[in-house]
Amino acid sequence: MNYQQQQQQLANSAAIRAEIHRFESVHPNIYSIYELLERVEEPVLQNQIREHVIAIEDAFVNSQEWTLSRSVPELKVGIVGNLASGKSALVHRYLTGTYVQEESPEGGRFKKEIVIDGQSYLLLIRDEGGPPEAQFAMWVDAVIFVFSLEDEISFQTVYHYYSRMANYRNANEIPMLLVGTQDAISSNNPRVIDDIRARKLSNDLKRCIYYETCATYGLNVERVFQDVAQKIVSTRKKHQLSIGPCKSLPNSPSHSSVCSTQVSAVHISQTSNGGGSLSDYSSSVPSTPSTSQKELRIDVPPTTNTPTPVRKQSKRRSNLFTSRKGSDPDKEKKGLENRADSIGSGRAIPIKQVQP
């Protein structure tokens, strides 16, 4: 690598880190405004200001590129599955290295630096709070469908969500991955989706790659996101070869990144609130996982609290990765399933990333 390439690498990584910092700063400031609004004595004025702030927040949530520098190449990954699928735990484990059992009905929007073929990219992760809609389908560069290996409804939901996606986007245009989560499997909660059915589903989803993950231990979690990012980059390169030089493409990171200078890896570690008991999971991992057990990671880094301010009463709650204590698991699960298709996309406070 020559001097110019080294400088490009440093500049690119610095721009990505700056973007992550900007992204993380938006929600805390928005919540500060909500707190200040409580001091406005005039109800009509208070509500008018609140509606404007909500509109700004919606614009931010629906466009993760809101503050993005055009020089930063990004990869857009959408994650769909019902509330019993384990998708939020999958995302949380990838971002923080910790496990939380609770699913987020509102989904979330997150950013992380990832390195593919020696080049740094800004990975935009969109955990969708409901079935995929047109805006989501047109936004993504790749989709990860998630279901729980112990939940039949979450398995059938993947077929439904895939059909919804096909209404808005040609499935051949974007990479797709299928993930079966093992998190909820135990001696009292056995696996109900066997490997044959899971692989048939992957064949039905245009022969997409199938993974089994465990957010409790970290099995295959990193690999899923690394592979989906790799597929996006490979798809772009194939597209570029089919249409000619870069100069024929629009000047956007989605296209220009395939021709940019390749740079080396930087891995960002993160911490957040969460954690979970590992002692009861010995019986929950199938004897024949889709990948070797040597990829199991059972080391969980220390956790710190992530600020999770909540909007009061008339404000919509942002409850991603917060903990509910003393709740009834069975009653909670039924409630999640009943709301699975009725909840639209929501918002969540970005997880604070700790720079190495």
Secondary structure, DSSP 8 states (H G I E B T S, - for coil): --HHHHHHHHHHHHHHHHHHHHHHHHHHHHHHHHHHHTT---HHHHHHHHHHHHHHHHHHHT-TTTT--TTS-EEEEEEE--TTS-HHHHHHHHHHS-------TT-EEEEEEEEETTEEEEEEEEE-SSS--HHHHHH-SEEEEEEETT-HHHHHHHHHHHHHHHHHS-GGGS-EEEEEE-TT-BTTB---S-HHHHHHHHHHTTT-EEEEEBTTTTBTHHHHHHHHHHHHHHHHHHHHHHH--GGGS-SSHHHHGGGS---------B--S-----TT-TTTS-SS-SS-GGG-----------------TTS----TT----S--HHHHHHHHHHHTTT----------B---
